[in-house]
Amino acid sequence: MLRKALLPSILLLLGYGLWLSASFSAIASGVAVFLFGMLAMEEGFKALTGGVLDRMLKRTTNKLWKSLTFGVVCTTVMQSSSLVSVIAISFLGAGMISLTAGIGIIFGANLGTTTGAWLVAGFGLKVNIAQLAMPMLVFGIVLVLQQIRSLRGLGYVLAGLGFIFLGIHFMKEGFDSFKDQVDLASYAMPGLKGLLVYAGLGVLATVIMQSSHATLVLTITALSTGQLSYENALALAIGSNVGTTITAIIGSLSANVDGKRLAGAHLVFNLVTGLVAIALIAELVIAVAHIAGWLGISQDNHTLKLAIFHTLFNVLGVALILPFTSWLERALLRVLPDLPSKIVRPLYLNDAALEVPDASVEAARRETLHLLDNGYEIVAHGLGLHRREIDSDEWLGDIVARRNHPLLMNVDARYEQAIKPVFSALVDFVSRADVPATASSSLFALRDASRNIVEAVKGIKHLNKNLVRYLANDNEDVRAQYNLIRIQLGKVLRALSAVRREDLDDGLSTLALDEVKLELRELDERMVEQLAVLVRDRRVPAYVVTSIMNDAHYALNIVMRLLDAAQTLSAISDKDQQHALDEIALDDTDVRNLEFPTKESSSP
């Protein structure tokens, strides 16, 4: 409720401010243009990296100091700690970097943001950057309109820089005009009260703008025009640093547990840094004055002194927390433990089974059945069918007609969760088995069966997308052809259920599956003939027929692979009959060479 009410409240306040004051309009417009420029730069760098940044990240985060340096350099170049943080979270979630490396990148990104303060304080406020912004915008927009990805990325970067410079110019102009209307400096609060109030305002501004960089630039421009006291500007800088963790926490709400841990590390770092800066504010101010003197910066140049302060307390925060990174990682793992995983693990494979040949074959057979069950579920859901319907005695044509809107399923995600882990474990198990030749041949056959299941699941991904698309087609003939494909696949799943339940003995199961193969080959030939008639009669466009034929091929490949896997499982389940079954079972060449008898109906 709070998040829902926040946006309308902010919009109402902004609308009132824009109506009330032209100066506020200039400042708000400057902030908006600045933020838009940051977004454009992020898009540009994403387009330009093309995997280069990803590869760099993997190579440069194997040590804590490397990941810290990576965070500093990337944030300095991109002027966006949020983009660097998102990249770190994505690699952490994929298991490509450790949590320690991710923490190092976050620390480095905080240090990298200080470079923005130096650029604005030392350069942006002394030059008419609006003049620099114009050519950047012109060239940038021209490049954005190009089709080549790298040119378009460069265009976004140039346009983003142009918008950032323009935003800073608008903010400075807005604060300049305030001098003639309101003296904001008169509201300055000295002492601890002012420190806490303005730190809170810095947190609030950063949460609203979703950018500590924007808050810092806003603070520097207000300070440069005398609309903000030096002490209160320091407090705003501290608040902006703390506020950026709130945006990270909000962004991590939808992330996995690794993303939440990284957001937690960010929160701990910035809270500790902020508290230390508040506690040592007097000492830090003295240190800033000394550093400014060493650098030849005049004591009344508060904008550059603010940049020094921002750098100093961030460096202090890193120096304080870096030695405790390992402890912080362990604490985050305890506070945010791994959630129950959706990853399906092998059920029957273990090292003990490798010691006995018969046990290793039986373990692999049971695990392949487990994999077949997982593949069965994915294929069935990809067709928009449920296992209970397939296992029933209801005519498949009625089921398919009733389930006429299959859902678009994320097959890739289900493959990663339920197929790949089990298949990988099976391949590893078979490769490590040191067994006699007879058991070895069974294990290799089971490995091939599991690969057939994997390929069947991959095939359903392509089919599912077109099913969702064409079953909503207005053309009844198109829908009928796709429903026929679903019926064919449904018949195979029904046959697999019968074998899985062991309703038939092994020999009959193998022969029954051969019969299904023959019937599906026949149905495939009939479909080709029907499609030729539909094109000839102009009932279905030729380009749609091409899609149907491709999808029919996918379907036939899926069913043949599933049936081959089922036959292997059925044969290996009875070692005494295995050789005889190999002799009587039909291979794909036999099936293709048979002449199919004429049947009056193809209904299941």
Order of alpha helices (4+ residues) and beta strands (2+ residues): alpha-alpha-alpha-alpha-alpha-alpha-alpha-alpha-alpha-alpha-alpha-alpha-alpha-alpha-alpha-alpha-alpha-alpha-alpha-alpha-alpha-alpha-alpha-alpha-alpha-alpha
